[in-house]
Amino acid sequence: MPRARGAEPSLLLPAALLVAAVAAAYATSLPASFQFDDWNVIVDEPRVRSLRAFWESMPGIRPVLKLTYALGHEAGLGVAGFRAVNVAIHAANACLVLVLATWLARRHGAGRAATGLGLLAASVFALHPVQTEAVTYVSGRSSSLCALFALGSLLAWIRGRAAWSAVLLVLALGTKETALLQDSSDTFGIKFVAAVTKALKKGGSAPLGEADKQAATDYLMTGLVAQADAIKAGMDVNDPADRALRGKLLKALAAACSADFLAHAKDAKKPDADKLATKLAKSHATLAKAVGKAFDKAAAQGVVYTGPDATAISDALTEFVDGFVDLTETGVPPGGEG
């Protein structure tokens, strides 16, 4: 995979402009009070009141996120300090978007206009009102900090630094468990497009043009998000046991999804229907076992779960993977037009 070039001097001024714009946009929010879940997960949560309390509460979910809260309390940050950290994280995210968007523009032949296009994309990301919750709502740090590590992981992967990419992905997972689906889908999408391009250059028969590559990426992202949303529907964000259950279900789903795609990839190289069926059956048996174990533990803790059961999760995954495999063979998304 081609490596992205390092940050060029031309990006320093755009990055500075982005940081200044973010600071100006959110400066008036700093003295506002804590809101909603802030009281439960930051102010009144004894496990993040100090580093010692944090350490004694481990292992637990979202350790990286909770560590930032504990560090904030140790540093004596008030509400303005906690929110200033959120603003800084968002500014860093905007700079990462600038680097990624500029690199992508250059890859597609934008030439001298690449920096301007990158700045435009990053400005929309930085200043769009949809970002407000992740910045001004202190508890929204789970999303912005997760994005920071996920974007960093993607950039490291593009630059060929697999080890750093893996480390940053782990940090993203330690911040918010849904990073596993988001980041793994990004990585898989990049590998998929690279594999198809390589096949075409070697005279392969995969009938995917530029439009179909985008359709494949859209199908991948939409399908993964839909399954994640189904599992998270109705989650009680104030119940640690319920959040832990959804995290385990998402982790099991991601593992099965990866195993299914890998099985199909190997089958494409050396077709063997029986071997493929065996691998898929094993993957879904492992999924069912993990889901069942998570359900049993949650039930013992009094969690009332109303989402999809093991069979529904498995069936949805099969339909999603089969649809994607069909897309690679036909160049037409299921239900779409060629």
C-alpha positions in Angstrom: 0.0 0.0 0.0 1.4 3.4 -0.9 2.5 5.5 2.0 1.3 9.0 2.6 4.0 11.6 2.8 4.8 13.3 6.1 3.1 16.5 7.1 4.3 19.2 4.7 5.1 22.8 5.8 2.1 24.0 3.8 -0.2 22.3 6.3 1.1 24.2 9.3 -0.8 27.4 8.5 -4.1 25.7 7.7 -3.7 23.6 10.9 -3.2 26.8 12.9 -6.2 28.4 11.4 -8.3 25.3 12.3 -7.2 25.4 15.9 -7.9 29.1 16.1 -11.4 28.6 14.6 -12.2 25.8 17.0 -11.0 27.9 20.0 -13.1 30.9 18.9 -16.2 28.8 18.2 -16.3 27.1 21.6 -14.6 29.7 23.9 -18.0 30.9 25.3 -19.0 27.3 26.3 -16.1 26.9 28.8 -17.7 28.3 31.9 -21.1 26.5 31.4 -22.0 24.0 34.0 -21.9 20.2 33.9 -24.9 18.6 32.2 -27.0 15.4 32.4 -24.7 12.4 32.5 -21.7 14.6 33.4 -22.9 14.4 37.0 -23.2 10.6 37.0 -20.0 9.7 35.2 -17.6 12.5 36.1 -18.7 14.6 39.1 -20.3 12.1 41.4 -18.6 8.9 40.1 -16.2 7.8 42.9 -14.1 5.6 40.6 -12.8 8.6 38.7 -12.3 11.0 41.5 -8.6 10.2 41.7 -6.0 8.0 40.0 -5.9 5.6 43.0 -9.7 5.2 42.8 -9.5 4.7 39.1 -6.8 2.0 39.4 -8.7 0.2 42.1 -11.8 0.1 39.9 -10.0 -1.7 37.1 -10.6 -3.8 35.1 -13.6 -2.1 33.8 -15.1 -0.7 30.6 -13.7 2.4 28.8 -10.5 2.6 30.9 -8.8 5.2 28.7 -11.8 7.6 28.9 -12.1 7.1 32.7 -8.4 7.7 33.0 -8.8 11.2 31.4 -11.5 12.0 33.9 -9.3 10.8 36.8 -6.4 12.9 35.5 -8.7 15.9 35.3 -9.7 15.5 39.0 -6.1 15.0 40.0 -5.1 18.2 38.2 -7.9 20.1 40.0 -9.7 21.0 36.8 -13.1 22.6 37.2 -15.8 22.4 34.6 -14.0 24.9 32.4 -10.8 22.8 32.5 -12.7 19.6 31.6 -14.4 21.3 28.7 -11.2 22.9 27.5 -9.7 19.4 27.2 -12.7 18.5 25.0 -12.1 21.6 22.8 -8.4 20.6 22.5 -9.3 17.1 21.4 -11.7 18.4 18.8 -9.1 20.7 17.5 -6.7 17.8 17.2 -9.3 15.8 15.3 -9.8 18.6 12.9 -6.1 18.7 12.2 -6.1 14.9 11.6 -9.0 15.4 9.1 -6.9 18.1 7.4 -4.0 15.7 6.9 -6.1 12.8 5.8 -8.3 14.9 3.4 -5.3 16.7 1.9 -3.5 13.3 1.3 -6.6 11.9 -0.3 -7.0 15.0 -2.5 -3.4 14.6 -3.7 -3.9 10.9 -4.3 -6.7 11.8 -6.7 -4.7 14.4 -8.6 -5.9 17.6 -7.0 -2.4 19.1 -7.2 -2.0 22.6 -5.7 -5.7 22.6 -4.8 -5.2 19.7 -2.4 -4.4 21.8 0.6 -7.4 24.0 0.0 -9.7 21.0 -0.4 -8.3 19.5 2.8 -8.8 22.7 4.7 -12.4 22.9 3.4 -13.2 19.4 4.5 -11.5 19.9 7.9 -13.4 23.2 8.4 -16.7 21.6 7.8 -15.8 18.9 10.3 -14.5 21.4 12.9 -17.3 23.9 12.8 -20.4 21.9 11.8 -23.1 22.2 14.6 -23.4 18.4 14.7 -20.1 18.4 16.6 -21.4 20.5 19.5 -22.4 17.6 21.7 -19.0 15.9 21.5 -17.3 19.1 22.5 -19.4 21.1 24.9 -21.0 18.1 26.6 -18.1 16.8 28.7 -19.4 13.2 28.7 -19.3 13.5 24.9 -15.6 13.1 25.2 -16.2 9.4 24.7 -16.9 10.1 21.0 -14.3 12.8 20.3 -11.5 11.0 22.1 -12.4 7.7 20.4 -12.3 9.6 17.1 -8.9 11.0 17.9 -7.4 7.6 18.3 -9.4 6.1 15.4 -8.3 8.8 13.0 -4.7 8.5 14.2 -4.9 4.7 13.7 -6.1 5.2 10.1 -3.4 7.8 9.4 -0.7 5.4 10.8 -2.0 2.6 8.7 -1.9 4.7 5.5 1.7 5.6 6.3 2.6 2.0 6.7 3.1 2.1 10.4 1.1 -1.0 11.3 2.4 -1.3 14.9 1.3 2.3 15.8 -2.0 1.8 14.0 -2.7 -1.2 16.2 -1.7 0.7 19.4 -4.0 3.6 18.5 -6.8 1.2 17.7 -6.5 -0.4 21.2 -6.6 3.1 22.7 -9.7 3.9 20.7 -11.3 0.7 22.0 -10.3 1.6 25.5 -12.2 4.8 25.0 -15.4 3.6 23.4 -16.0 0.0 22.4 -17.8 0.9 19.1 -14.4 1.9 17.7 -13.9 -1.8 16.9 -16.6 -1.7 14.3 -15.7 1.7 13.0 -12.0 1.3 12.7 -12.0 -2.3 11.5 -14.5 -1.3 8.8 -12.3 1.5 7.7 -9.3 -0.8 7.6 -11.2 -3.5 5.8 -12.5 -1.0 3.2 -9.0 0.2 2.5 -7.7 -3.4 2.0 -10.7 -4.3 -0.1 -10.2 -1.5 -2.6 -6.5 -2.2 -2.7 -7.2 -5.9 -3.4 -9.7 -5.1 -6.2 -7.4 -2.6 -7.8 -4.5 -5.2 -7.8 -6.8 -7.8 -9.3 -7.8 -5.5 -12.1 -4.2 -4.6 -12.9 -3.4 -8.3 -13.2 -6.4 -8.9 -15.6 -8.7 -10.1 -12.9 -12.4 -10.3 -13.6 -13.8 -8.3 -10.7 -16.2 -5.9 -12.4 -15.7 -3.0 -10.0 -15.2 0.5 -11.4 -14.7 3.7 -9.3 -18.5 4.0 -8.7 -18.7 0.4 -7.6 -15.8 0.8 -5.2 -17.7 3.6 -3.5 -20.8 1.5 -3.5 -18.9 -1.3 -1.8 -17.5 1.1 0.8 -21.0 2.5 1.5 -22.5 -0.9 1.7 -19.8 -2.0 4.2 -20.2 1.0 6.5 -24.0 1.1 6.3 -24.3 -2.6 7.2 -21.8 -2.5 10.1 -23.5 0.6 11.6 -27.0 -0.9 11.2 -25.9 -4.0 13.1 -24.2 -2.0 15.8 -27.2 0.3 16.2 -29.6 -2.8 16.5 -27.4 -4.2 19.4 -27.2 -0.8 21.2 -30.9 0.0 20.8 -32.5 0.5 24.2 -29.2 0.5 26.1 -29.4 2.1 29.6 -26.3 4.3 29.5 -26.4 4.7 33.3 -26.2 1.0 33.9 -22.6 -0.3 33.7 -23.8 -3.9 33.4 -26.0 -3.0 30.4 -23.2 -1.1 28.8 -20.8 -4.0 29.4 -23.3 -6.4 27.8 -23.6 -4.3 24.6 -19.8 -4.0 24.5 -19.4 -7.8 24.6 -22.0 -8.3 22.0 -20.3 -5.8 19.7 -17.0 -7.5 20.3 -18.4 -10.9 19.5 -20.0 -9.6 16.3 -16.8 -7.9 15.1 -14.8 -11.1 15.6 -17.4 -13.2 13.7 -17.6 -10.6 10.9 -13.8 -10.7 10.5 -13.7 -14.5 10.5 -16.5 -14.7 7.9 -14.8 -12.2 5.6 -11.4 -14.1 6.0 -13.1 -17.4 5.2 -14.6 -16.0 2.0 -11.3 -14.4 1.0 -9.5 -17.7 1.3 -12.3 -19.4 -0.6 -11.9 -17.0 -3.4 -8.3 -17.9 -3.8 -8.9 -21.7 -3.5 -12.6 -22.5 -3.8 -13.7 -25.3 -1.5 -17.4 -25.2 -0.6 -17.2 -27.8 2.2 -14.2 -26.0 3.8 -16.0 -22.6 3.6 -19.2 -24.0 5.1 -17.2 -25.5 8.0 -15.3 -22.3 8.7 -18.5 -20.2 8.6 -20.3 -22.7 10.9 -17.4 -22.6 13.4 -17.4 -18.8 13.3 -21.1 -18.6 14.0 -20.9 -21.2 16.7 -18.3 -19.1 18.4 -20.5 -16.1 18.1 -23.5 -17.9 19.6 -21.4 -19.1 22.5 -20.0 -15.6 23.2 -23.4 -14.0 23.0 -25.0 -16.7 25.2 -22.3 -16.2 27.8 -22.8 -12.5 27.8 -26.6 -12.8 28.1 -26.2 -15.2 31.1 -23.9 -12.9 33.0 -26.1 -9.8 32.2 -29.3 -11.7 33.3 -27.6 -12.6 36.6 -26.9 -8.9 37.1 -30.5 -8.0 36.5 -30.1 -6.5 33.0 -33.3 -6.5 30.9 -32.2 -6.9 27.3 -34.8 -6.4 24.5 -32.5 -6.4 21.5 -31.7 -9.1 18.9 -31.0 -12.6 20.2 -28.0 -14.8 19.2 -29.9 -16.2 16.2 -31.0 -12.8 14.9 -27.4 -11.4 15.3 -26.0 -14.4 13.4 -28.6 -14.2 10.6 -28.1 -10.5 10.1 -24.4 -11.0 9.9 -24.8 -13.8 7.3 -27.0 -11.7 5.2 -24.6 -8.8 5.4 -21.5 -10.8 4.5 -23.3 -12.7 1.7 -24.5 -9.4 0.2 -21.0 -8.0 0.2 -19.5 -11.1 -1.3 -22.2 -11.0 -4.0 -21.2 -7.3 -4.6 -17.6 -8.3 -5.3 -18.8 -10.8 -7.9 -21.4 -8.8 -9.6 -20.4 -5.2 -9.1 -23.9 -4.4 -8.1 -25.0 -3.7 -4.5 -27.9 -5.9 -3.3 -31.0 -4.1 -4.4 -29.0 -1.4 -6.3 -28.4 -0.6 -9.9 -25.2 -1.4 -11.9 
